[in-house]
Amino acid sequence: MAKKPGEVSIVRRDRTLRLTVTSDIYERLERLAVVVGIPPATLATMSVGLYVAQQERSLGAAERVIDKMSEQMGGEVMAEVQKQLSLLTKGSQ
């Protein structure tokens, strides 16, 4: 079901993850939570989720680049192998 403009999605958290942070990070998280208007734990959950999504996108992009390079190199290498094989077969006839 599509969200309407301005509608907020509610995601129920069902797993617990305990984090220990420095006092500095905790205070900064609390300040941001007040500004955003949500509890610090919710902000921490959102932050972890955003970080994980960003890392997944980065890894996915890197995998796509590597796959593309492999395809290109594979094609070039295969063309060279075929060329070398044709030279060998011509020489033996």
MMTF fields as JSON, N, C-alpha, C and O atoms, coordinates in Angstrom:
{
  "mmtfVersion": "1.0.0",
  "mmtfProducer": "UNKNOWN",
  "numBonds": 371,
  "numAtoms": 372,
  "numGroups": 93,
  "numChains": 1,
  "numModels": 1,
  "chainsPerModel": [1],
  "groupsPerChain": [93],
  "chainIdList": ["A"],
  "bondAtomList": [4, 2, 8, 6, 12, 10, 16, 14, 20, 18, 24, 22, 28, 26, 32, 30, 36, 34, 40, 38, 44, 42, 48, 46, 52, 50, 56, 54, 60, 58, 64, 62, 68, 66, 72, 70, 76, 74, 80, 78, 84, 82, 88, 86, 92, 90, 96, 94, 100, 98, 104, 102, 108, 106, 112, 110, 116, 114, 120, 118, 124, 122, 128, 126, 132, 130, 136, 134, 140, 138, 144, 142, 148, 146, 152, 150, 156, 154, 160, 158, 164, 162, 168, 166, 172, 170, 176, 174, 180, 178, 184, 182, 188, 186, 192, 190, 196, 194, 200, 198, 204, 202, 208, 206, 212, 210, 216, 214, 220, 218, 224, 222, 228, 226, 232, 230, 236, 234, 240, 238, 244, 242, 248, 246, 252, 250, 256, 254, 260, 258, 264, 262, 268, 266, 272, 270, 276, 274, 280, 278, 284, 282, 288, 286, 292, 290, 296, 294, 300, 298, 304, 302, 308, 306, 312, 310, 316, 314, 320, 318, 324, 322, 328, 326, 332, 330, 336, 334, 340, 338, 344, 342, 348, 346, 352, 350, 356, 354, 360, 358, 364, 362, 368, 366],
  "bondOrderList": [1, 1, 1, 1, 1, 1, 1, 1, 1, 1, 1, 1, 1, 1, 1, 1, 1, 1, 1, 1, 1, 1, 1, 1, 1, 1, 1, 1, 1, 1, 1, 1, 1, 1, 1, 1, 1, 1, 1, 1, 1, 1, 1, 1, 1, 1, 1, 1, 1, 1, 1, 1, 1, 1, 1, 1, 1, 1, 1, 1, 1, 1, 1, 1, 1, 1, 1, 1, 1, 1, 1, 1, 1, 1, 1, 1, 1, 1, 1, 1, 1, 1, 1, 1, 1, 1, 1, 1, 1, 1, 1, 1],
  "groupList": [{"groupName": "MET", "atomNameList": ["N", "CA", "C", "O"], "elementList": ["N", "C", "C", "O"], "formalChargeList": [0, 0, 0, 0], "bondAtomList": [1, 0, 2, 1, 3, 2], "bondOrderList": [1, 1, 2], "singleLetterCode": "M", "chemCompType": "L-PEPTIDE LINKING"}, {"groupName": "ALA", "atomNameList": ["N", "CA", "C", "O"], "elementList": ["N", "C", "C", "O"], "formalChargeList": [0, 0, 0, 0], "bondAtomList": [1, 0, 2, 1, 3, 2], "bondOrderList": [1, 1, 2], "singleLetterCode": "A", "chemCompType": "L-PEPTIDE LINKING"}, {"groupName": "LYS", "atomNameList": ["N", "CA", "C", "O"], "elementList": ["N", "C", "C", "O"], "formalChargeList": [0, 0, 0, 0], "bondAtomList": [1, 0, 2, 1, 3, 2], "bondOrderList": [1, 1, 2], "singleLetterCode": "K", "chemCompType": "L-PEPTIDE LINKING"}, {"groupName": "PRO", "atomNameList": ["N", "CA", "C", "O"], "elementList": ["N", "C", "C", "O"], "formalChargeList": [0, 0, 0, 0], "bondAtomList": [1, 0, 2, 1, 3, 2], "bondOrderList": [1, 1, 2], "singleLetterCode": "P", "chemCompType": "L-PEPTIDE LINKING"}, {"groupName": "GLY", "atomNameList": ["N", "CA", "C", "O"], "elementList": ["N", "C", "C", "O"], "formalChargeList": [0, 0, 0, 0], "bondAtomList": [1, 0, 2, 1, 3, 2], "bondOrderList": [1, 1, 2], "singleLetterCode": "G", "chemCompType": "PEPTIDE LINKING"}, {"groupName": "GLU", "atomNameList": ["N", "CA", "C", "O"], "elementList": ["N", "C", "C", "O"], "formalChargeList": [0, 0, 0, 0], "bondAtomList": [1, 0, 2, 1, 3, 2], "bondOrderList": [1, 1, 2], "singleLetterCode": "E", "chemCompType": "L-PEPTIDE LINKING"}, {"groupName": "VAL", "atomNameList": ["N", "CA", "C", "O"], "elementList": ["N", "C", "C", "O"], "formalChargeList": [0, 0, 0, 0], "bondAtomList": [1, 0, 2, 1, 3, 2], "bondOrderList": [1, 1, 2], "singleLetterCode": "V", "chemCompType": "L-PEPTIDE LINKING"}, {"groupName": "SER", "atomNameList": ["N", "CA", "C", "O"], "elementList": ["N", "C", "C", "O"], "formalChargeList": [0, 0, 0, 0], "bondAtomList": [1, 0, 2, 1, 3, 2], "bondOrderList": [1, 1, 2], "singleLetterCode": "S", "chemCompType": "L-PEPTIDE LINKING"}, {"groupName": "ILE", "atomNameList": ["N", "CA", "C", "O"], "elementList": ["N", "C", "C", "O"], "formalChargeList": [0, 0, 0, 0], "bondAtomList": [1, 0, 2, 1, 3, 2], "bondOrderList": [1, 1, 2], "singleLetterCode": "I", "chemCompType": "L-PEPTIDE LINKING"}, {"groupName": "ARG", "atomNameList": ["N", "CA", "C", "O"], "elementList": ["N", "C", "C", "O"], "formalChargeList": [0, 0, 0, 0], "bondAtomList": [1, 0, 2, 1, 3, 2], "bondOrderList": [1, 1, 2], "singleLetterCode": "R", "chemCompType": "L-PEPTIDE LINKING"}, {"groupName": "ASP", "atomNameList": ["N", "CA", "C", "O"], "elementList": ["N", "C", "C", "O"], "formalChargeList": [0, 0, 0, 0], "bondAtomList": [1, 0, 2, 1, 3, 2], "bondOrderList": [1, 1, 2], "singleLetterCode": "D", "chemCompType": "L-PEPTIDE LINKING"}, {"groupName": "THR", "atomNameList": ["N", "CA", "C", "O"], "elementList": ["N", "C", "C", "O"], "formalChargeList": [0, 0, 0, 0], "bondAtomList": [1, 0, 2, 1, 3, 2], "bondOrderList": [1, 1, 2], "singleLetterCode": "T", "chemCompType": "L-PEPTIDE LINKING"}, {"groupName": "LEU", "atomNameList": ["N", "CA", "C", "O"], "elementList": ["N", "C", "C", "O"], "formalChargeList": [0, 0, 0, 0], "bondAtomList": [1, 0, 2, 1, 3, 2], "bondOrderList": [1, 1, 2], "singleLetterCode": "L", "chemCompType": "L-PEPTIDE LINKING"}, {"groupName": "TYR", "atomNameList": ["N", "CA", "C", "O"], "elementList": ["N", "C", "C", "O"], "formalChargeList": [0, 0, 0, 0], "bondAtomList": [1, 0, 2, 1, 3, 2], "bondOrderList": [1, 1, 2], "singleLetterCode": "Y", "chemCompType": "L-PEPTIDE LINKING"}, {"groupName": "GLN", "atomNameList": ["N", "CA", "C", "O"], "elementList": ["N", "C", "C", "O"], "formalChargeList": [0, 0, 0, 0], "bondAtomList": [1, 0, 2, 1, 3, 2], "bondOrderList": [1, 1, 2], "singleLetterCode": "Q", "chemCompType": "L-PEPTIDE LINKING"}],
  "groupTypeList": [0, 1, 2, 2, 3, 4, 5, 6, 7, 8, 6, 9, 9, 10, 9, 11, 12, 9, 12, 11, 6, 11, 7, 10, 8, 13, 5, 9, 12, 5, 9, 12, 1, 6, 6, 6, 4, 8, 3, 3, 1, 11, 12, 1, 11, 0, 7, 6, 4, 12, 13, 6, 1, 14, 14, 5, 9, 7, 12, 4, 1, 1, 5, 9, 6, 8, 10, 2, 0, 7, 5, 14, 0, 4, 4, 5, 6, 0, 1, 5, 6, 14, 2, 14, 12, 7, 12, 12, 11, 2, 4, 7, 14],
  "groupIdList": [1, 2, 3, 4, 5, 6, 7, 8, 9, 10, 11, 12, 13, 14, 15, 16, 17, 18, 19, 20, 21, 22, 23, 24, 25, 26, 27, 28, 29, 30, 31, 32, 33, 34, 35, 36, 37, 38, 39, 40, 41, 42, 43, 44, 45, 46, 47, 48, 49, 50, 51, 52, 53, 54, 55, 56, 57, 58, 59, 60, 61, 62, 63, 64, 65, 66, 67, 68, 69, 70, 71, 72, 73, 74, 75, 76, 77, 78, 79, 80, 81, 82, 83, 84, 85, 86, 87, 88, 89, 90, 91, 92, 93],
  "secStructList": [7, 7, 7, 7, 6, 6, 7, 7, 7, 7, 7, 7, 7, 7, 7, 7, 7, 7, 7, 7, 7, 7, 2, 2, 2, 2, 2, 2, 2, 2, 2, 2, 2, 2, 2, 2, 6, 1, 7, 2, 2, 2, 2, 2, 2, 2, 2, 2, 2, 2, 2, 2, 2, 2, 2, 2, 2, 2, 2, 2, 2, 2, 2, 2, 2, 2, 2, 2, 2, 2, 2, 2, 2, 2, 2, 2, 2, 2, 2, 2, 2, 2, 2, 2, 2, 2, 2, 2, 2, 2, 2, 2, 7],
  "xCoordList": [0.85, 0.0, 0.89, 1.782, 0.66, 1.488, 1.175, 0.031, 2.239, 2.066, 1.513, 1.842, 0.69, 0.2, 1.231, 1.971, 1.308, 2.269, 2.089, 0.974, 3.198, 3.178, 2.884, 2.983, 2.522, 2.227, 3.527, 4.485, 3.554, 4.749, 4.613, 3.578, 5.683, 5.702, 6.153, 7.087, 5.49, 5.884, 6.471, 5.821, 7.706, 8.384, 8.555, 9.128, 8.062, 8.179, 9.537, 9.91, 10.25, 11.546, 11.281, 10.493, 11.95, 11.708, 12.988, 12.931, 14.127, 15.399, 16.124, 16.014, 16.858, 17.602, 19.085, 19.648, 19.692, 21.126, 21.662, 21.225, 22.58, 23.121, 24.395, 25.31, 24.443, 25.602, 26.188, 25.46, 27.485, 28.163, 28.915, 29.731, 28.628, 29.259, 29.978, 29.765, 30.823, 31.516, 30.529, 29.452, 30.896, 30.04, 29.776, 28.669, 30.799, 30.667, 29.608, 28.74, 29.683, 28.709, 27.314, 26.351, 27.19, 25.895, 25.277, 24.097, 26.07, 25.568, 25.168, 24.146, 25.971, 25.649, 24.366, 23.534, 24.211, 23.009, 21.782, 20.73, 21.923, 20.818, 20.439, 19.255, 21.445, 21.166, 20.426, 19.438, 20.904, 20.245, 18.826, 17.915, 18.645, 17.32, 16.327, 15.17, 16.782, 15.915, 15.547, 14.388, 16.535, 16.285, 15.304, 14.398, 15.485, 14.633, 13.277, 12.284, 13.245, 11.987, 11.655, 10.486, 12.682, 12.474, 13.39, 14.371, 13.083, 13.948, 15.337, 15.472, 16.362, 17.718, 17.831, 18.561, 17.118, 17.187, 16.639, 17.168, 15.593, 15.02, 15.991, 16.165, 16.617, 17.604, 18.786, 19.293, 19.221, 20.322, 19.914, 20.704, 18.693, 18.192, 18.166, 18.585, 17.675, 17.629, 19.038, 19.292, 19.945, 21.327, 21.986, 22.675, 21.774, 22.339, 21.727, 22.438, 20.425, 19.751, 20.268, 20.503, 20.447, 20.977, 22.4, 22.755, 23.214, 24.597, 24.642, 25.395, 23.839, 23.813, 23.374, 23.977, 22.328, 21.848, 22.926, 23.111, 23.639, 24.707, 25.829, 26.34, 26.211, 27.272, 26.846, 27.642, 25.593, 25.095, 25.114, 25.482, 24.709, 24.75, 26.179, 26.45, 27.099, 28.501, 29.083, 29.767, 28.814, 29.317, 28.693, 29.371, 27.412, 26.737, 27.335, 27.535, 27.625, 28.234, 29.616, 29.981, 30.385, 31.733, 31.652, 32.451, 30.7, 30.536, 30.161, 30.648, 29.281, 28.892, 30.082, 30.23, 30.934, 32.134, 33.071, 33.592, 33.283, 34.172, 33.612, 34.361, 32.302, 31.683, 31.864, 32.196, 31.644, 31.789, 33.235, 33.486, 34.187, 35.598, 35.955, 36.695, 35.423, 35.696, 35.15, 35.808, 33.945, 33.352, 34.217, 34.492, 34.647, 35.449, 36.804, 37.262, 37.44, 38.749, 38.615, 39.454, 37.556, 37.326, 37.159, 37.701, 36.413, 36.218, 37.516, 37.792, 38.319, 39.603, 40.56, 41.257, 40.592, 41.476, 41.031, 41.861, 39.709, 39.203, 39.542, 39.92, 39.415, 39.756, 41.232, 41.583, 42.091, 43.529, 43.832, 44.659, 43.164, 43.361, 42.934, 43.632, 41.785, 41.315, 42.305, 42.573, 42.844, 43.83, 45.063, 45.55, 45.56, 46.746, 46.473, 47.321, 45.309, 44.961, 44.866, 45.28, 44.312, 44.21, 45.588, 45.804, 46.528, 47.891, 48.534, 49.25, 48.268, 48.836, 48.243, 48.965, 46.95, 46.321, 46.716, 46.831, 46.922, 47.355, 48.764, 49.08, 49.593, 50.976, 51.109, 52.098, 50.149, 50.251, 49.61, 49.711, 48.96, 48.296, 49.224, 48.823],
  "yCoordList": [-1.181, 0.0, 1.237, 1.355, 2.155, 3.35, 4.358, 4.515, 5.033, 6.074, 7.325, 7.638, 8.023, 9.318, 10.369, 10.174, 11.485, 12.537, 12.978, 13.242, 13.053, 13.483, 12.369, 12.577, 11.183, 10.062, 9.434, 9.285, 9.077, 8.517, 7.002, 6.474, 6.31, 4.849, 4.494, 5.093, 3.53, 3.068, 1.675, 0.759, 1.541, 0.253, -0.225, 0.467, -1.391, -1.959, -2.634, -3.505, -2.213, -2.851, -4.116, -4.114, -5.201, -6.448, -7.138, -8.25, -6.49, -7.045, -5.993, -4.796, -6.446, -5.537, -5.618, -6.699, -4.459, -4.359, -3.376, -2.226, -3.81, -2.943, -2.283, -2.958, -0.967, -0.199, 0.564, 1.081, 0.625, 1.455, 2.522, 2.22, 3.771, 4.887, 5.787, 5.689, 6.657, 7.611, 8.648, 8.829, 9.314, 10.37, 11.45, 11.979, 11.769, 12.792, 12.396, 13.198, 11.174, 10.713, 10.69, 11.089, 10.237, 10.178, 11.582, 11.766, 12.557, 13.928, 14.506, 15.181, 14.238, 14.732, 14.083, 14.743, 12.798, 12.081, 12.655, 12.842, 12.93, 13.522, 14.89, 15.189, 15.734, 17.067, 16.96, 17.659, 16.092, 15.913, 15.383, 15.802, 14.465, 13.897, 14.977, 14.967, 15.896, 17.003, 17.88, 18.262, 18.195, 19.042, 18.375, 19.025, 17.08, 16.341, 16.019, 15.841, 15.946, 15.687, 14.213, 13.829, 13.398, 11.963, 11.491, 12.162, 10.353, 9.837, 9.466, 9.077, 9.589, 9.243, 7.814, 7.576, 6.866, 5.476, 5.349, 4.584, 6.09, 6.061, 6.676, 6.159, 7.772, 8.401, 7.461, 7.372, 6.766, 5.81, 4.681, 4.263, 4.19, 3.126, 3.595, 2.871, 4.804, 5.354, 5.513, 5.221, 5.976, 6.181, 4.875, 4.815, 3.844, 2.535, 2.039, 1.533, 2.184, 1.76, 2.498, 1.886, 3.806, 4.599, 4.183, 4.082, 3.941, 3.518, 2.176, 2.008, 1.232, -0.09, 0.028, -0.587, 0.813, 0.988, 1.622, 1.212, 2.617, 3.273, 2.292, 2.275, 1.48, 0.505, -0.535, -0.946, -0.959, -1.925, -1.345, -2.024, -0.071, 0.585, 0.699, 0.441, 1.086, 1.221, -0.117, -0.197, -1.157, -2.487, -2.969, -3.577, -2.704, -3.094, -2.391, -3.002, -1.092, -0.326, -0.871, -1.006, -1.185, -1.726, -3.077, -3.362, -3.9, -5.207, -5.046, -5.784, -4.064, -3.834, -3.375, -3.799, -2.512, -2.047, -3.221, -3.381, -4.038, -5.194, -6.17, -6.695, -6.419, -7.314, -6.782, -7.533, -5.481, -4.868, -4.968, -5.3, -4.681, -4.781, -6.219, -6.461, -7.165, -8.574, -8.965, -9.676, -8.498, -8.792, -8.224, -8.91, -6.972, -6.328, -7.001, -7.285, -7.254, -7.899, -9.32, -9.796, -9.988, -11.348, -11.397, -12.284, -10.449, -10.392, -10.131, -10.751, -9.213, -8.895, -10.07, -10.395, -10.697, -11.849, -12.985, -13.638, -13.222, -14.293, -14.02, -14.941, -12.778, -12.436, -12.71, -13.22, -12.38, -12.629, -14.125, -14.588, -14.875, -16.331, -16.925, -17.774, -16.481, -16.989, -16.637, -17.457, -15.429, -15.01, -15.908, -16.383, -16.138, -16.973, -18.412, -19.046, -18.911, -20.275, -20.389, -21.385, -19.351, -19.401, -19.367, -20.01, -18.64, -18.624, -19.997, -20.451, -20.653, -21.982, -23.009, -23.846, -22.941, -23.916, -23.676, -24.635, -22.448, -22.136, -22.679, -23.199, -22.549, -22.994, -24.497, -24.995, -25.238, -26.699, -27.341, -28.554, -26.552, -27.132, -27.254, -27.721],
  "zCoordList": [0.0, 0.0, 0.0, 0.84, -0.929, -1.064, 0.045, 0.473, 0.493, 1.502, 0.847, -0.297, 1.564, 1.126, 1.498, 2.463, 0.762, 1.111, 2.559, 3.009, 3.273, 4.655, 5.651, 6.86, 5.15, 6.022, 6.526, 5.768, 7.775, 8.394, 8.468, 8.875, 8.064, 8.196, 9.603, 10.136, 10.192, 11.513, 11.351, 10.848, 11.785, 11.73, 13.157, 13.999, 13.407, 14.756, 14.902, 14.116, 15.914, 16.207, 17.007, 17.952, 16.616, 17.319, 17.804, 18.33, 17.629, 18.081, 18.907, 18.641, 19.902, 20.777, 20.446, 20.268, 20.372, 20.149, 21.181, 21.23, 21.982, 23.024, 22.512, 22.041, 22.608, 22.178, 23.355, 24.202, 23.393, 24.377, 23.602, 22.731, 23.931, 23.222, 24.217, 25.426, 23.703, 24.559, 25.074, 24.505, 26.132, 26.686, 25.645, 25.551, 24.868, 23.837, 22.803, 22.46, 22.318, 21.327, 21.935, 21.28, 23.161, 23.825, 23.933, 23.634, 24.357, 24.499, 23.141, 23.022, 22.135, 20.784, 20.276, 19.653, 20.542, 20.134, 20.852, 20.241, 22.134, 22.894, 22.339, 22.189, 22.028, 21.473, 20.144, 19.919, 19.276, 17.981, 18.144, 17.431, 19.082, 19.312, 19.742, 19.322, 20.572, 21.007, 19.811, 19.648, 18.981, 17.804, 16.85, 16.329, 16.624, 15.699, 16.327, 15.621, 17.648, 18.343, 18.502, 18.513, 18.624, 18.83, 19.954, 20.275, 20.55, 21.619, 21.081, 19.921, 21.925, 21.496, 20.956, 19.994, 21.564, 21.096, 19.673, 18.866, 19.375, 18.025, 17.03, 15.926, 17.414, 16.54, 16.303, 15.185, 17.343, 17.199, 16.255, 15.408, 16.395, 15.515, 14.066, 13.162, 13.855, 12.493, 11.936, 10.767, 12.782, 12.342, 11.927, 10.909, 12.708, 12.367, 11.056, 10.187, 10.917, 9.685, 8.466, 7.424, 8.583, 7.469, 7.127, 5.953, 8.149, 7.927, 7.198, 6.239, 7.657, 7.028, 5.569, 4.689, 5.307, 3.932, 3.054, 1.908, 3.583, 2.822, 2.503, 1.383, 3.477, 3.248, 2.224, 1.38, 2.299, 1.314, -0.09, -1.048, -0.207, -1.526, -2.027, -3.2, -1.145, -1.538, -1.976, -2.996, -1.213, -1.569, -2.868, -3.697, -3.049, -4.283, -5.481, -6.53, -5.327, -6.426, -6.743, -7.911, -5.71, -5.919, -6.622, -7.514, -6.23, -6.878, -8.346, -9.202, -8.635, -10.037, -10.871, -12.017, -10.312, -11.025, -11.276, -12.379, -10.254, -10.402, -11.436, -12.26, -11.4, -12.379, -13.797, -14.714, -13.968, -15.294, -15.774, -16.933, -14.881, -15.249, -15.616, -16.57, -14.851, -15.133, -16.497, -17.257, -16.805, -18.113, -19.232, -20.217, -19.083, -20.111, -20.243, -21.35, -19.116, -19.167, -19.689, -20.455, -19.267, -19.723, -21.227, -21.886, -21.775, -23.22, -23.952, -24.979, -23.424, -24.045, -23.946, -24.907, -22.796, -22.607, -23.521, -24.154, -23.59, -24.448, -25.909, -26.633, -26.353, -27.736, -28.002, -29.066, -27.055, -27.22, -27.235, -28.021, -26.366, -26.343, -27.678, -28.234, -28.197, -29.493, -30.598, -31.477, -30.559, -31.558, -31.486, -32.512, -30.282, -30.098, -30.539, -31.165, -30.216, -30.632, -32.152, -32.745, -32.764, -34.235, -34.862, -35.889, -34.28, -34.785, -34.65, -35.542, -33.519, -33.296, -34.266, -34.808, -34.477, -35.369, -36.821, -37.584, -37.218, -38.592, -38.822, -39.892, -37.804, -37.921, -37.992, -38.529, -37.47, -37.451, -38.676, -38.86, -39.506, -40.689, -41.848, -42.914]
}
